[in-house]
């Protein structure tokens, strides 16, 4: 079975990637298994940060790496929290801290409070890969006024996807993967990896 390291310590992301790539005979390993340290996300865009993380994980582990850089853009906040989504409430902020800060920041703004999740996925064959695969997808919706649901992670409890009346945290993993920014970006990534010969449909179980 082919092994690819995921340049993230987020258990929610690991579960999503493992579930979606298992059918292709790919085993996703967390970078924590190799004691890969967190790398400073010094980029100014999602793309730059994803490349930084993928290169770092590939360099330390010697394995191909996938990195995800994603975040929430709120139109009323000119696209914030954006690349700072994971640390919106501070460097060591937990998901709940970030959610509460965003609700507080938007408390005087009536609906609609349009927003979208953005996801950039990068696949690097090795740390010196000059042509990494880069995929991007978004998920449109609105910011709710209260938290709902226990599934998902990050801002899912306050994100209401377009055309739905539930939060992302109230969706099943299967339903979310079919329409989410990460799910759509991963479909693109799988297609691109097939095209590049990383794996084929013959790997599917």
Helices and strands as residue ranges (DSSP letters): E 2-6, H 11-21, G 22-24, E 26-30, G 31-34, H 46-61, E 65-74, G 75-77, G 82-87, H 95-105, E 114-124, E 133-143, G 156-158, E 159-161, G 168-170, H 173-179, H 181-195, G 201-203
